[in-house]
Amino acid sequence: MHPLIEAAALAPLLRRRPVPVLLDVRWHLAGPPGIESYRKGHLPGAVFIDLDRDVAGPPGRGGRHPLPEPAVFEAAMRGAGVSADDLVIVYDDADSTAAARLWWTLRYFGHDRVRVLDGGYRAWSGAGLPVTTAEPDVKPGSFIAAPGGLPVLDADGAAAVAAAGVLLDARAAERYRGEQEPVDPVAGHVPGAKNAPTSGNVGVDGRFLPPELLRERFAGLGATDAIDVGAYCGSGVTAAHEILALTLAGIPAALYVGSWSEWVADPNRPVAVGDG
């Protein structure tokens, strides 16, 4: 299944049966809470999913956004109406950063019928398609969380990919170089990692670049389908966006979920600065 769907292609699906499950996962690291945006307007029938509560576990030595416990994620998806055979459409404001993390997490826990609304809520509303403030009555689903649907890396695995393959750092260049670090206690990057900010995966409208341009971008960094590729960021959210972009480019890749926030939790792990 193609991981993206355009607003124009989604609209007619909402007039058919069965209707896709719509999950609104608008989220911003520095706030305000995504639920505020949801309450101001969302796609008809969409259910709000809290990224921090539902799509990640509590922060700690495993990072700021570690994987949620299977039972927690299963309960959240069931509460949103997700069952095994459902087509699930996930979206955020525009650039798919948060939506990609939910897309990845659903697939990791065994649900492959999931697509990201390319351009998000902005593309939908900008096309003049209907929005609502009404919250839907949801029939609980029967989703079963089965971990292991996508490859993951731990810290040792990330170091190994950086040494023998291509490990992509999805953060902004100044954070990668160690010039500033607004969130985590240590600045810099995993030694051997290459910087590939997720801002380079999308256009000014928040939609993903065409696959051929993404392939060209990643090939310039040495990332192809002939080598082991991994991705990390600050806490495993924007790195999921990198995984989605790599998927569009036809390049399998593993997510280092703990990412930089886990890496620097151990002071014995090496830190690189500069352009690497």
C-alpha positions as CSV (number, residue, x, y, z in Angstrom):
1,M,0.0,0.0,0.0
2,H,1.3,3.4,-0.9
3,P,2.1,5.3,2.3
4,L,0.6,8.6,1.2
5,I,-2.8,9.8,0.1
6,E,-3.8,13.2,-1.4
7,A,-6.8,15.2,0.0
8,A,-8.6,14.9,-3.4
9,A,-8.3,11.1,-3.2
10,L,-9.4,10.8,0.4
11,A,-12.5,12.9,0.0
12,P,-14.5,10.3,-2.0
13,L,-13.4,7.5,0.4
14,L,-15.3,9.3,3.2
15,R,-18.5,8.9,1.3
16,R,-18.2,5.2,0.9
17,R,-18.5,2.2,3.2
18,P,-16.6,1.2,5.1
19,V,-15.3,4.6,6.0
20,P,-11.5,4.8,6.8
21,V,-10.5,5.5,10.3
22,L,-9.2,9.1,10.5
23,L,-6.6,9.9,13.2
24,D,-5.7,13.5,13.9
25,V,-2.2,13.5,15.6
26,R,-1.4,17.2,15.4
27,W,1.5,17.9,17.8
28,H,4.1,20.5,18.4
29,L,7.2,20.0,20.6
30,A,7.0,23.4,22.2
31,G,3.1,23.5,22.2
32,P,0.4,24.4,22.2
33,P,-1.2,21.0,22.7
34,G,-2.6,19.4,19.5
35,I,-6.0,18.9,21.1
36,E,-6.5,22.7,20.9
37,S,-6.1,22.6,17.1
38,Y,-8.4,19.6,16.9
39,R,-11.2,21.3,18.8
40,K,-11.0,24.3,16.5
41,G,-11.6,22.1,13.4
42,H,-10.8,18.7,12.1
43,L,-11.7,16.3,9.3
44,P,-15.2,14.9,9.8
45,G,-15.1,11.7,11.8
46,A,-11.5,12.1,12.9
47,V,-10.4,11.1,16.4
48,F,-7.6,12.9,18.2
49,I,-4.5,10.9,19.1
50,D,-2.1,12.4,21.7
51,L,1.4,11.7,20.5
52,D,3.0,12.0,23.9
53,R,0.4,9.8,25.6
54,D,-0.6,7.3,23.0
55,V,2.3,7.0,20.5
56,A,5.2,7.1,23.0
57,G,6.1,5.8,26.4
58,P,7.1,8.0,29.4
59,P,10.4,9.8,28.9
60,G,13.5,8.4,30.6
61,R,16.8,6.7,29.9
62,G,15.2,5.3,26.8
63,G,14.7,8.8,25.4
64,R,12.0,11.4,25.3
65,H,9.7,9.5,23.1
66,P,10.4,5.8,23.5
67,L,8.1,3.1,22.1
68,P,4.8,2.8,24.0
69,E,4.0,-0.4,25.8
70,P,2.0,-2.6,23.4
71,A,-1.0,-2.7,25.7
72,V,-1.0,1.2,25.9
73,F,-0.9,1.6,22.2
74,E,-3.4,-1.2,21.6
75,A,-5.9,0.5,24.0
76,A,-5.4,3.9,22.3
77,M,-6.0,2.4,18.8
78,R,-9.0,0.4,20.0
79,G,-10.4,3.5,21.6
80,A,-10.0,5.3,18.3
81,G,-12.0,2.6,16.5
82,V,-9.1,0.8,14.8
83,S,-9.6,-2.9,13.9
84,A,-7.4,-5.3,11.9
85,D,-8.9,-4.7,8.4
86,D,-9.5,-1.0,8.7
87,L,-7.8,1.5,6.4
88,V,-6.4,4.1,8.7
89,I,-5.6,7.6,7.5
90,V,-3.3,9.7,9.8
91,Y,-2.6,13.5,9.5
92,D,-1.2,16.4,11.3
93,D,-1.0,20.1,10.4
94,A,1.0,20.0,7.2
95,D,4.5,18.5,7.0
96,S,3.6,15.0,8.4
97,T,6.2,15.0,11.2
98,A,3.8,13.7,13.8
99,A,1.7,11.8,11.3
100,A,4.8,9.9,10.2
101,R,5.5,8.8,13.8
102,L,1.9,7.4,14.1
103,W,2.2,5.8,10.6
104,W,5.5,4.1,11.7
105,T,4.1,3.0,15.1
106,L,1.0,1.5,13.6
107,R,3.1,-0.5,11.1
108,Y,5.6,-1.5,13.8
109,F,2.7,-2.9,15.8
110,G,1.4,-4.9,12.8
111,H,-1.1,-2.6,11.1
112,D,0.0,-2.2,7.4
113,R,-3.2,-0.6,6.1
114,V,-2.2,3.0,7.1
115,R,-1.6,6.0,4.9
116,V,-0.5,9.6,5.7
117,L,-2.6,12.5,4.3
118,D,0.1,14.4,2.3
119,G,0.0,18.1,3.3
120,G,-2.1,17.3,6.3
121,Y,-5.0,19.4,7.6
122,R,-3.7,22.5,5.8
123,A,-4.0,20.7,2.4
124,W,-7.5,19.4,3.2
125,S,-8.9,22.7,4.5
126,G,-7.0,24.7,1.8
127,A,-8.8,22.6,-0.9
128,G,-12.2,23.8,0.5
129,L,-13.0,20.3,1.9
130,P,-15.4,20.0,4.9
131,V,-14.2,20.4,8.4
132,T,-16.1,20.1,11.7
133,T,-15.7,20.8,15.4
134,A,-18.0,17.8,16.3
135,E,-16.4,14.9,18.0
136,P,-17.5,11.5,16.6
137,D,-19.1,8.7,18.5
138,V,-16.6,5.9,18.2
139,K,-17.3,2.2,18.2
140,P,-14.3,0.6,19.8
141,G,-12.1,-1.4,17.5
142,S,-10.4,-4.8,18.0
143,F,-6.8,-3.8,17.1
144,I,-4.1,-6.2,18.5
145,A,-0.6,-4.7,18.9
146,A,2.0,-7.2,17.6
147,P,5.5,-5.6,17.9
148,G,8.2,-6.2,15.3
149,G,6.6,-5.1,12.1
150,L,9.4,-2.7,11.2
151,P,13.1,-2.8,12.0
152,V,14.4,-0.8,15.0
153,L,17.9,0.1,16.3
154,D,19.2,0.4,19.8
155,A,22.3,2.5,20.6
156,D,24.7,-0.2,19.7
157,G,22.9,-0.9,16.5
158,A,22.9,2.8,15.6
159,A,26.7,2.9,16.1
160,A,27.1,-0.2,14.0
161,V,25.1,1.3,11.1
162,A,27.0,4.6,11.4
163,A,30.3,2.6,11.0
164,A,29.3,0.2,8.3
165,G,26.3,1.7,6.6
166,V,24.6,5.1,6.6
167,L,23.0,6.6,9.7
168,L,21.0,9.7,9.0
169,D,20.5,12.4,11.6
170,A,17.2,14.1,10.8
171,R,17.7,17.1,13.0
172,A,18.5,20.7,11.9
173,A,22.1,21.2,10.9
174,E,23.0,23.5,13.8
175,R,21.9,20.7,16.3
176,Y,23.8,18.1,14.3
177,R,27.0,20.2,14.4
178,G,26.6,20.8,18.1
179,E,26.3,24.6,17.7
180,Q,23.0,24.6,19.7
181,E,20.9,22.2,21.5
182,P,17.5,23.5,22.7
183,V,16.1,20.3,24.2
184,D,18.7,17.7,25.2
185,P,21.6,18.2,27.7
186,V,24.4,17.5,25.3
187,A,25.0,18.9,21.8
188,G,26.4,17.1,18.9
189,H,25.7,13.9,16.9
190,V,26.4,10.1,16.8
191,P,30.0,9.7,15.4
192,G,29.8,8.8,11.7
193,A,26.2,9.9,11.2
194,K,25.3,12.1,8.3
195,N,23.0,15.1,8.5
196,A,19.7,15.0,6.5
197,P,17.2,17.4,8.0
198,T,13.6,16.4,7.5
199,S,12.9,19.8,6.1
200,G,14.6,18.7,2.9
201,N,12.0,15.9,2.5
202,V,9.1,18.2,1.8
203,G,8.3,21.3,-0.3
204,V,7.1,24.7,1.0
205,D,3.5,23.3,1.1
206,G,4.5,20.5,3.5
207,R,4.0,17.8,0.9
208,F,6.7,15.2,0.3
209,L,9.0,15.6,-2.7
210,P,8.5,13.2,-5.6
211,P,10.2,9.8,-5.1
212,E,12.9,10.5,-7.7
213,L,14.0,13.7,-5.9
214,L,14.1,11.9,-2.6
215,R,16.2,9.1,-4.1
216,E,18.6,11.6,-5.5
217,R,18.8,13.4,-2.1
218,F,19.5,10.2,-0.2
219,A,21.9,8.8,-2.8
220,G,23.9,12.0,-2.3
221,L,24.3,11.0,1.3
222,G,25.3,7.4,0.4
223,A,21.9,5.9,1.4
224,T,20.6,3.4,-1.2
225,D,18.8,0.0,-1.0
226,A,22.2,-1.7,-1.3
227,I,23.4,-0.7,2.2
228,D,22.2,-0.7,5.7
229,V,20.4,2.5,6.5
230,G,19.1,3.9,9.8
231,A,17.7,7.2,11.0
232,Y,17.5,9.1,14.3
233,C,16.7,12.6,15.5
234,G,16.2,14.1,19.0
235,S,13.6,11.6,20.3
236,G,12.4,9.4,17.4
237,V,9.6,11.6,16.0
238,T,11.2,13.5,13.1
239,A,13.3,10.4,12.4
240,A,10.1,8.5,11.6
241,H,9.5,11.2,9.0
242,E,12.9,10.3,7.5
243,I,11.9,6.7,7.5
244,L,8.7,7.6,5.6
245,A,10.7,9.6,3.1
246,L,13.2,6.8,2.6
247,T,10.2,4.4,2.1
248,L,8.9,6.7,-0.7
249,A,12.4,6.6,-2.2
250,G,12.4,2.8,-2.1
251,I,15.1,2.5,0.6
252,P,14.5,0.2,3.5
253,A,15.6,1.8,6.8
254,A,15.6,1.1,10.6
255,L,14.5,3.7,13.2
256,Y,16.6,4.4,16.2
257,V,13.6,5.1,18.4
258,G,15.6,6.3,21.5
259,S,17.6,8.7,19.2
260,W,19.8,11.4,20.6
261,S,17.9,11.8,23.8
262,E,18.8,8.1,24.7
263,W,22.3,8.3,23.2
264,V,23.4,11.1,25.6
265,A,21.7,9.5,28.6
266,D,24.8,7.4,28.9
267,P,27.9,9.7,29.4
268,N,30.2,6.9,28.1
269,R,28.8,7.1,24.6
270,P,31.0,9.2,22.2
271,V,29.8,12.5,20.9
272,A,30.9,14.2,17.6
273,V,30.6,17.9,16.7
274,G,31.1,19.8,13.5
275,D,30.3,18.7,10.0
276,G,31.4,15.1,10.7
